[in-house]
Amino acid sequence: MDNNEKTIILASASPRRLEIMRDHGIDPIVHPADIDEKIPAYTDVHQVPSSIASQKARAVFEEKAFSDGIIIGADTIVYLGDPEGPGEIMGKPADEEDGFRMLSELRGRTHMVITGVCIIDIASGKERVFSETTSVTFTDISDVDLKSYLRTPEAYDKAGGYAIQGTFAKYIKSFDGSYENVVGFPWERIKKEINILQEEL
């Protein structure tokens, strides 16, 4: 079955995720989940966004507002440190000071951007949950440039306090993996997982 035959419900209010889907010719129903996005206890950092993505998708599924279609929940984190050891999960900065702290720690270093995704087929209740990881390396940004950036609104609704697709792009030295994953929605992987799910029905 072609996933285009089914309505897709995006369990997220993210304009960037919606834009990525529209860029790929998909115009979903936007139905954000109402959940408390607390970081769960974890032994593997990849479990964190996958768990939150699952909570989002399942919350919409349990509303029973749709009789058919595919629900997609997603969550993105920035992680600095050893995946199997100590490190910091960076969410959206609370203020300019918090943003400066985050970006100061990230500059000149490589971090991971991890997006967790949960896809649920409403009619069957079957689901697929996975995460995608991209490594991102910053240049060694000056304090002056960081403070200038943090005076713009771009930093404050993004995990880690930056947007790879925005004005911060000039400070990205390199990345290894999916660009769209860093934006917050690895569509190529999502499309493959939807097709796998549909083949199982």
C-alpha positions as CSV (number, residue, x, y, z in Angstrom):
1,M,0.0,0.0,0.0
2,D,1.3,3.5,-0.9
3,N,1.4,5.6,2.3
4,N,0.0,8.5,0.2
5,E,-3.3,6.7,0.2
6,K,-3.7,7.3,4.0
7,T,-4.1,10.6,5.7
8,I,-1.1,11.5,7.8
9,I,-1.7,13.1,11.2
10,L,1.3,15.1,12.5
11,A,1.3,15.0,16.3
12,S,3.4,18.1,16.5
13,A,3.0,21.9,16.3
14,S,6.5,22.3,14.8
15,P,6.4,24.5,11.7
16,R,9.7,23.0,10.6
17,R,8.3,19.5,10.6
18,L,5.3,20.6,8.7
19,E,7.5,22.4,6.2
20,I,9.6,19.3,5.6
21,M,6.5,17.3,4.9
22,R,5.1,19.8,2.5
23,D,8.5,20.0,0.8
24,H,8.0,16.3,0.1
25,G,4.5,16.7,-1.2
26,I,2.7,15.7,1.9
27,D,0.1,18.0,3.5
28,P,-0.7,16.4,6.9
29,I,-3.4,17.1,9.4
30,V,-1.7,19.0,12.2
31,H,-2.9,17.7,15.6
32,P,-0.4,18.4,18.3
33,A,-0.3,16.1,21.3
34,D,-0.9,17.5,24.8
35,I,1.7,15.9,26.9
36,D,4.3,16.9,29.5
37,E,7.6,16.5,27.7
38,K,9.7,15.5,30.7
39,I,13.0,13.7,30.1
40,P,12.4,10.1,31.1
41,A,14.9,7.9,33.0
42,Y,17.2,6.2,30.5
43,T,20.2,3.9,30.1
44,D,20.7,4.9,26.4
45,V,20.3,8.5,25.4
46,H,18.6,7.4,22.1
47,Q,15.7,6.2,24.3
48,V,14.8,9.8,25.3
49,P,13.5,11.3,22.1
50,S,11.9,7.9,21.1
51,S,10.1,7.8,24.4
52,I,8.7,11.3,24.1
53,A,7.8,10.7,20.4
54,S,5.9,7.6,21.4
55,Q,4.0,9.6,24.1
56,K,3.0,12.2,21.5
57,A,1.8,9.7,19.0
58,R,0.0,7.5,21.5
59,A,-1.7,10.5,23.1
60,V,-3.2,11.4,19.7
61,F,-4.1,7.7,19.0
62,E,-5.9,7.4,22.4
63,E,-8.0,10.5,21.7
64,K,-9.8,8.4,19.0
65,A,-10.4,11.5,17.0
66,F,-9.5,9.7,13.7
67,S,-10.8,6.4,12.5
68,D,-8.0,5.8,10.0
69,G,-4.7,7.2,8.9
70,I,-1.1,7.3,10.1
71,I,0.0,9.3,13.2
72,I,3.6,10.5,13.4
73,G,5.1,11.8,16.6
74,A,8.6,13.1,16.8
75,D,11.0,14.7,19.3
76,T,14.5,16.0,18.8
77,I,17.3,16.5,21.3
78,V,20.9,17.8,21.2
79,Y,23.3,15.6,23.2
80,L,26.9,16.5,24.1
81,G,29.1,13.8,25.6
82,D,29.7,10.1,25.4
83,P,26.5,8.2,24.3
84,E,27.2,5.5,26.8
85,G,28.6,7.7,29.6
86,P,28.1,11.2,31.1
87,G,26.8,13.9,28.9
88,E,24.1,16.6,28.7
89,I,20.8,16.6,26.9
90,M,20.1,20.1,25.7
91,G,16.6,21.3,25.3
92,K,15.3,24.7,24.3
93,P,17.2,27.5,26.0
94,A,15.2,29.2,28.8
95,D,16.8,32.6,28.1
96,E,19.8,34.3,26.6
97,E,22.1,33.3,29.5
98,D,21.0,29.6,29.1
99,G,21.5,29.8,25.3
100,F,24.9,31.3,25.7
101,R,25.9,28.5,28.1
102,M,24.7,25.8,25.7
103,L,26.3,27.3,22.6
104,S,29.5,28.0,24.4
105,E,29.8,24.3,25.3
106,L,29.0,23.2,21.8
107,R,31.4,25.5,19.9
108,G,34.5,23.9,18.4
109,R,33.1,20.5,19.3
110,T,31.0,17.7,17.9
111,H,27.6,16.8,19.3
112,M,24.7,14.5,18.4
113,V,21.3,15.5,17.2
114,I,18.9,12.6,17.9
115,T,15.3,12.6,16.6
116,G,13.0,9.9,17.9
117,V,9.9,9.0,15.8
118,C,6.8,6.9,16.5
119,I,4.5,6.0,13.6
120,I,1.1,4.4,14.4
121,D,-1.4,3.0,11.9
122,I,-4.7,4.0,13.4
123,A,-6.9,1.2,12.0
124,S,-4.6,-1.7,13.2
125,G,-2.9,0.0,16.1
126,K,0.5,-1.2,14.9
127,E,3.4,1.0,15.4
128,R,7.1,1.5,14.6
129,V,9.5,3.4,16.9
130,F,13.0,4.4,16.0
131,S,15.6,7.1,16.3
132,E,17.9,8.8,13.8
133,T,21.3,10.4,14.8
134,T,23.3,13.0,13.0
135,S,26.7,14.3,14.3
136,V,27.2,18.0,14.0
137,T,30.5,19.9,14.4
138,F,30.6,23.7,15.2
139,T,33.4,26.1,14.3
140,D,35.0,27.9,17.2
141,I,32.5,30.8,17.5
142,S,33.5,34.0,19.3
143,D,31.6,35.3,22.3
144,V,30.6,38.4,20.4
145,D,29.1,36.3,17.6
146,L,27.2,34.1,20.0
147,K,25.8,37.1,21.8
148,S,24.8,38.7,18.6
149,Y,23.0,35.5,17.5
150,L,21.2,35.1,20.8
151,R,19.7,38.6,20.3
152,T,17.6,37.1,17.5
153,P,14.5,35.0,18.1
154,E,15.9,32.1,16.1
155,A,17.6,30.4,19.0
156,Y,14.8,30.0,21.5
157,D,12.5,27.3,20.2
158,K,15.2,24.9,19.1
159,A,16.9,22.2,21.0
160,G,20.5,23.2,21.7
161,G,19.7,26.8,20.9
162,Y,20.4,26.9,17.2
163,A,18.9,26.2,13.8
164,I,21.0,24.5,11.1
165,Q,18.7,25.9,8.4
166,G,18.8,29.4,9.7
167,T,21.4,32.2,10.1
168,F,23.5,29.9,12.4
169,A,24.3,27.7,9.3
170,K,27.6,29.7,8.8
171,Y,28.9,28.3,12.1
172,I,28.4,24.7,11.2
173,K,31.8,23.2,10.3
174,S,30.4,19.8,9.2
175,F,27.7,17.2,9.8
176,D,27.5,13.5,9.3
177,G,24.1,12.1,8.6
178,S,20.7,13.4,7.6
179,Y,20.4,17.2,7.4
180,E,16.6,17.0,7.8
181,N,17.2,15.1,11.0
182,V,19.0,18.1,12.5
183,V,16.0,20.2,11.4
184,G,13.9,17.8,13.4
185,F,12.3,15.4,10.9
186,P,14.3,12.7,9.0
187,W,11.7,12.3,6.2
188,E,13.6,9.7,4.1
189,R,13.9,7.3,7.1
190,I,10.3,8.1,8.1
191,K,9.0,7.3,4.7
192,K,10.8,3.9,4.7
193,E,9.4,3.1,8.1
194,I,5.9,4.0,7.0
195,N,6.3,1.6,4.0
196,I,7.5,-1.2,6.3
197,L,4.6,-0.7,8.6
198,Q,2.1,-0.7,5.6
199,E,3.7,-3.9,4.3
200,E,3.0,-5.6,7.6
201,L,-0.7,-4.9,7.5
